[in-house]
Amino acid sequence: MAARKRSPLARHGRLPSPGLIGSVLRVLAIGLCVMLVAGVSLGAIAYQRLVANVADHTVALPGDSPTDIPEIGAYSGTVNLLLVGSDTRNGQQGKYGANPGSTLNDVNILIHISEDHTKATVISFPRDLYITRPSCTNPSDTSQTLPAATGVKINSILEYGGLGCVRDAVADSTGMAIPFAALITFDGVVEMSNAVGGVQVCVAQAIDDDYTGLHLSKGEHTLKGTTALEFLRTRHGVGDGSDVTRISSQQVFLSSLVRTIKSNSTLSDVTKLYGLATAATESMSLSSGLANVDTMVSIGRAVASIPLAQFVLVQYPTTLYGDGLVPNDASATTLIDAVKADKTLKLATKQTGATSGSGSVTQSTPGPTPSASPTTSPTSSPTSSSSSGTVDLPSTVVGQTVDQQTCSVGNDLGRR
């Protein structure tokens, strides 16, 4: 794309949000990992129902083959899995506002499990990221090839070329082979939060958002059902009102969810495990390489033993550009190269993303009072140690590890 004058923050931070609700589905990326882990303990309980759920929600992607499916317990090596969340209202039981008449992929998350199954990285790609769209097979006519294009927003690709096209776009951008993909819609969010008995989140400053109807005071809250949904939806109510600060706020929820799931009380509760597995399988369309309970259990075995400190949630690093975002090439290269090489990722203490706002802060002590918001610092050059296998990420890579206790930074920008 030709260079253009960078627009001020307000243009990106206050974009219309036709796919606002779609961002809630980031939680189901972790929910899928949860369901995979849960499958190890479920055994024969309702196995046939889960098999039927999976069979009813299968999508064939270019390159899928039965040989992709391992025997149960036999999965070895790297796992790359793309989770896509759509804003479609088709087939949804809940009430999610006016139907936008679109099928946007507002959520795009790449889950990478290291070859030795000791580390996992979850990379969120912002919905407004400009990207190169590859040529794609027309999902409604597989004999037709749709043309490639440059400078298109990532969240337009699903409607254009289907799940396979989104998978191929992320694979091309990262240079990573992605054999597994899942398409997720809205209804599982409420049931997922209910199945674990709620998720505890910390709020550093009150959230007042009339757009979603969410109003939370400063402090600790256990969220479930529609309140959990509203928390994950809110953009105006956290950070600077932009999608990139919303991602940070959602990581507060996701990290707490993973900690809850991996606690003994959850993993030993068959009712909760079955509820999680059912909610996940009923709300996802799985690529044919993934649409097999044995495959999911096998991947679950790879996830189950990963320490919380080695489960890293990050945003794909970006820079403001016109009415959207473009990759921060230097930082993105450092991040992706480290992930592909299965390095241990060390996040910068002070981080600054595409906007100056902060969607979350670190909780310094147990309880509702967080530490001060991180301040902006110049982007430092990343360093790595081949002997330790650790890469120090630049400050422009924003994220956290699952073992970090973080709090959402609320505001009243959503008051009307």
C-alpha positions in Angstrom: 0.0 0.0 0.0 1.1 3.5 -0.7 2.2 5.5 2.4 -0.6 7.6 3.9 -0.6 10.1 6.6 -1.2 8.5 9.9 -4.5 9.5 11.5 -4.9 10.5 15.1 -6.0 7.9 17.7 -9.6 9.0 17.7 -10.2 7.6 14.2 -9.2 4.1 15.3 -10.3 4.3 18.9 -13.9 5.4 17.9 -14.5 3.3 14.8 -18.0 2.0 14.3 -18.3 -1.5 15.6 -20.5 -3.7 13.5 -18.7 -6.7 14.9 -18.5 -5.5 18.4 -20.0 -8.7 19.9 -17.7 -10.9 17.9 -14.8 -10.0 20.2 -16.4 -11.9 23.1 -15.4 -15.1 21.3 -11.8 -14.7 22.2 -12.7 -16.5 25.4 -13.6 -19.6 23.4 -10.1 -19.8 22.1 -9.1 -20.7 25.7 -12.3 -22.6 26.0 -11.2 -24.9 23.2 -8.0 -25.6 25.0 -10.0 -26.2 28.1 -12.3 -28.6 26.3 -9.3 -30.5 25.0 -7.8 -30.8 28.4 -11.2 -31.8 29.8 -11.5 -34.6 27.2 -8.6 -36.4 28.9 -10.7 -36.8 32.0 -14.1 -37.3 30.5 -13.5 -40.8 29.3 -16.7 -42.5 28.2 -19.0 -40.0 29.8 -21.3 -38.8 27.1 -18.6 -39.6 24.5 -21.0 -40.4 21.8 -22.8 -37.1 22.3 -19.6 -35.2 21.9 -18.7 -37.2 18.8 -22.1 -36.3 17.3 -21.6 -32.6 18.2 -18.3 -32.6 16.4 -19.6 -34.5 13.4 -22.4 -31.9 13.0 -20.0 -29.0 12.8 -17.2 -29.9 10.4 -15.7 -27.7 7.7 -13.3 -29.0 5.0 -10.3 -26.8 4.4 -7.9 -27.0 1.5 -5.2 -29.6 2.3 -7.2 -31.4 5.0 -6.6 -35.1 4.9 -7.6 -38.1 7.1 -3.9 -38.7 7.7 -3.9 -35.5 9.8 -5.8 -37.4 12.5 -3.5 -39.1 15.0 -4.5 -42.0 17.3 -5.6 -41.0 20.8 -2.7 -40.2 23.0 -0.2 -40.3 20.1 0.1 -36.6 19.2 3.6 -35.4 19.1 5.3 -32.3 17.8 4.2 -28.7 17.3 0.5 -27.8 17.3 -0.7 -24.7 15.4 -4.5 -24.0 15.7 -6.4 -21.0 14.5 -9.5 -19.9 16.3 -11.9 -17.6 14.3 -14.9 -15.8 15.9 -17.6 -14.5 13.6 -20.3 -11.8 14.2 -22.9 -13.8 12.3 -26.4 -13.9 13.9 -27.4 -16.9 11.8 -28.3 -19.9 14.0 -27.8 -18.0 17.3 -30.2 -18.6 20.1 -29.3 -15.6 22.2 -30.3 -11.9 21.7 -27.2 -10.1 20.4 -28.7 -6.9 19.0 -29.4 -5.9 15.4 -28.3 -8.4 12.8 -25.5 -6.6 10.8 -26.1 -8.9 7.9 -22.4 -9.7 7.7 -20.2 -12.6 8.5 -17.1 -10.9 9.7 -14.2 -12.7 11.4 -13.6 -10.1 14.2 -11.7 -12.6 16.3 -8.5 -14.3 15.0 -6.3 -16.1 17.5 -3.4 -18.4 16.7 -2.6 -21.0 19.4 0.9 -22.4 19.2 2.1 -25.4 21.4 5.8 -26.0 21.3 7.2 -29.1 19.9 8.2 -30.4 23.4 4.8 -29.4 24.8 6.4 -27.2 27.5 5.1 -23.8 26.2 2.0 -22.3 24.6 1.5 -18.9 23.0 -1.8 -17.4 22.1 -1.5 -14.6 19.5 -4.5 -12.3 19.0 -4.7 -10.5 15.6 -6.7 -7.2 15.9 -9.8 -7.1 13.7 -8.7 -3.8 12.0 -5.4 -5.2 10.9 -4.6 -4.6 7.2 -3.3 -7.8 5.7 -2.6 -9.5 2.3 -5.4 -11.8 1.4 -4.2 -14.9 -0.6 -6.1 -16.4 -3.5 -8.8 -18.7 -2.0 -11.1 -21.5 -3.0 -14.7 -20.2 -3.2 -16.5 -22.0 -0.3 -19.8 -22.0 -2.2 -18.1 -23.3 -5.4 -15.0 -25.2 -4.8 -14.2 -25.3 -8.5 -13.7 -21.5 -8.5 -10.6 -19.6 -7.2 -11.1 -16.2 -5.7 -8.4 -13.6 -6.5 -5.8 -12.4 -4.0 -5.7 -8.8 -2.8 -3.4 -6.5 -0.7 -4.4 -4.0 1.9 -7.7 -5.6 3.1 -8.8 -5.8 6.7 -8.4 -9.2 8.2 -12.0 -9.3 9.5 -13.4 -9.2 5.9 -11.8 -12.4 4.8 -14.2 -14.9 6.3 -17.2 -13.5 4.4 -15.1 -13.4 1.2 -13.4 -16.9 1.2 -14.5 -18.8 4.3 -12.5 -20.3 7.2 -9.9 -21.8 4.9 -9.1 -18.3 3.5 -8.6 -16.9 6.9 -6.4 -19.8 7.9 -4.3 -19.3 4.7 -4.0 -15.5 5.3 -2.6 -16.0 8.8 -0.4 -18.8 7.7 1.1 -16.6 4.9 1.6 -13.7 7.2 3.4 -15.7 9.9 5.1 -18.3 7.8 3.6 -21.0 10.0 1.8 -24.1 8.8 -1.7 -24.2 10.5 -3.3 -27.6 10.1 -6.1 -27.0 12.5 -8.8 -24.3 12.6 -12.1 -23.7 14.3 -14.9 -21.2 13.6 -16.8 -20.0 16.7 -20.0 -18.1 17.2 -21.8 -16.4 20.1 -23.9 -18.9 22.1 -21.2 -20.8 23.8 -19.8 -17.9 25.8 -22.7 -17.8 28.4 -22.7 -21.6 28.8 -18.9 -21.7 29.1 -18.8 -19.2 31.9 -21.7 -21.0 33.6 -20.0 -24.4 33.3 -17.0 -23.3 35.4 -19.2 -21.6 38.0 -18.1 -18.1 36.9 -14.8 -16.4 36.3 -13.3 -14.0 38.8 -12.0 -10.7 37.4 -10.3 -7.7 38.9 -11.4 -4.2 37.9 -8.9 -1.4 38.6 -11.2 1.5 37.7 -15.0 1.3 37.4 -16.5 0.2 34.1 -19.5 2.2 32.9 -20.7 1.3 29.5 -24.2 1.9 28.3 -23.5 0.3 24.9 -23.3 -3.1 26.4 -25.1 -2.4 29.7 -22.1 -3.3 31.8 -21.5 -1.4 35.0 -18.9 -2.8 37.4 -17.4 -1.1 40.4 -13.7 -1.2 41.2 -12.8 -4.4 42.8 -13.2 -8.2 42.4 -16.2 -9.7 40.5 -17.2 -13.2 39.6 -18.7 -13.1 36.1 -21.0 -15.6 34.6 -23.8 -15.8 32.0 -24.7 -12.6 30.3 -22.5 -10.5 32.6 -19.5 -12.4 31.4 -20.7 -11.8 27.8 -21.0 -8.0 28.5 -17.6 -7.9 30.0 -16.0 -9.4 27.0 -18.0 -7.2 24.6 -17.2 -3.9 26.2 -14.9 -1.7 24.1 -16.0 1.8 25.1 -15.8 0.8 28.8 -12.1 -0.2 29.0 -8.8 1.4 28.2 -9.0 4.2 25.6 -12.0 2.7 23.9 -10.0 1.0 21.1 -10.1 -2.7 20.1 -6.4 -3.1 21.0 -7.0 -2.1 24.6 -10.1 -4.2 24.7 -7.9 -7.2 23.9 -5.8 -6.5 26.9 -8.9 -6.3 29.1 -10.1 -9.6 27.7 -6.8 -11.2 28.6 -7.7 -10.5 32.3 -10.7 -12.7 31.8 -8.9 -15.3 29.8 -6.0 -15.7 32.1 -8.4 -16.1 35.1 -10.4 -18.6 33.1 -7.4 -20.8 32.4 -6.3 -20.6 36.0 -9.8 -21.7 37.0 -9.9 -24.5 34.5 -6.5 -25.9 35.5 -7.4 -25.8 39.2 -8.0 -29.2 40.8 -11.6 -28.4 41.7 -12.5 -27.9 38.0 -10.5 -30.7 36.5 -11.9 -33.2 39.1 -15.5 -32.1 38.6 -17.0 -34.3 35.9 -20.1 -32.1 35.7 -18.0 -29.0 34.9 -15.9 -30.9 32.4 -18.9 -32.2 30.6 -20.5 -28.7 30.5 -17.3 -27.2 29.1 -16.9 -29.9 26.4 -20.5 -29.7 25.4 -20.5 -25.9 25.2 -17.4 -25.9 23.1 -18.5 -28.6 20.7 -21.9 -27.2 20.2 -20.7 -23.7 19.4 -17.8 -24.4 17.0 -17.3 -25.5 13.4 -14.1 -27.5 13.2 -11.8 -28.2 10.3 -11.9 -31.8 9.2 -8.4 -32.4 10.5 -9.6 -31.3 14.0 -13.1 -32.7 13.9 -12.3 -35.9 15.8 -12.6 -36.3 19.5 -9.4 -38.5 19.6 -7.5 -35.7 17.9 -8.8 -33.1 20.4 -8.0 -35.3 23.4 -4.5 -35.9 21.9 -3.9 -32.2 21.6 -5.3 -31.8 25.1 -2.6 -34.1 26.4 -0.1 -31.6 24.9 -1.8 -28.7 26.7 -2.5 -30.2 30.1 1.0 -30.1 31.6 2.1 -26.6 30.4 2.9 -24.4 33.4 0.9 -21.2 33.8 4.0 -19.1 33.5 4.8 -20.6 30.1 1.2 -20.0 28.8 1.7 -16.5 27.1 -1.2 -14.3 25.8 0.0 -11.6 23.4 -1.3 -9.2 20.7 0.2 -9.3 17.3 2.2 -6.0 17.3 0.7 -3.2 15.2 0.9 0.5 14.3 -2.0 2.9 13.6 -2.6 3.4 9.9 -5.5 5.4 8.4 -8.7 3.9 9.8 -7.0 0.7 10.9 -3.7 -1.0 11.8 -0.7 -2.4 10.0 1.9 -4.8 11.4 4.8 -3.3 13.4 7.2 -5.3 11.2 10.3 -5.4 13.4 8.4 -6.4 16.5 6.2 -8.9 14.6 9.2 -10.5 13.1 10.9 -10.9 16.5 7.7 -12.3 18.1 6.9 -14.8 15.3 10.5 -16.0 14.8 10.7 -16.7 18.6 7.4 -18.6 18.6 8.4 -20.7 15.5 11.7 -21.5 17.2 9.9 -22.5 20.4 11.9 -20.0 22.4 10.8 -19.0 25.9 9.2 -15.6 25.6 10.1 -12.8 28.1 7.6 -9.9 28.0 8.9 -6.4 28.6 8.0 -5.0 32.0 6.8 -1.7 30.5 4.7 -2.2 27.3 3.2 0.2 24.8 1.0 -0.9 22.0 -0.6 0.7 18.9 -2.4 3.2 21.2 -1.2 5.0 24.3 -4.1 3.5 26.4 -3.9 0.5 28.7 -6.6 -2.1 28.9 -5.1 -3.8 31.9 -2.6 -3.4 34.7 -0.7 -5.8 36.9 -2.2 -6.6 40.3 0.6 -6.1 42.7 -0.9 -7.8 45.7 -3.9 -10.2 46.2 -7.1 -8.2 46.3 -8.7 -5.5 44.1 -5.9 -2.8 44.2 -3.7 -2.9 41.2 -0.3 -1.3 40.6 -0.1 1.9 38.6 -0.6 1.7 34.9 2.5 1.0 32.9 4.1 4.0 31.4 5.2 4.3 27.8 8.9 3.7 27.2 10.9 3.7 24.0 11.0 0.4 22.1 14.0 -1.5 23.2 15.9 -3.8 20.9 15.1 -7.4 21.7 17.9 -9.7 22.9 18.1 -13.4 22.9 20.3 -16.1 24.5 20.9 -19.2 22.4 22.1 -21.0 25.5 19.0 -20.3 27.6 16.6 -20.3 24.7 15.0 -17.1 25.9 14.0 -14.1 23.8 13.4 -10.7 25.4 10.5 -9.3 23.5 10.4 -5.5 22.6 8.1 -3.3 24.6 5.7 -3.1 21.6 4.6 -6.7 22.1 1.7 -6.3 24.6 0.6 -9.2 26.7 0.8 -11.3 29.8 1.4 -14.8 31.1 -1.5 -16.7 32.6 0.0 -16.8 36.0 0.0 -13.0 36.2 -2.8 -11.5 38.2 -4.1 -8.5 36.2 -7.0 -6.0 36.4 -9.1 -4.4 33.7 -8.8 -0.6 33.5 -12.4 0.8 33.2 -13.7 4.2 32.2 -17.0 6.0 31.5 -16.5 6.6 27.8 -19.5 4.5 27.1 -21.9 6.6 29.1 -24.7 8.0 26.8 
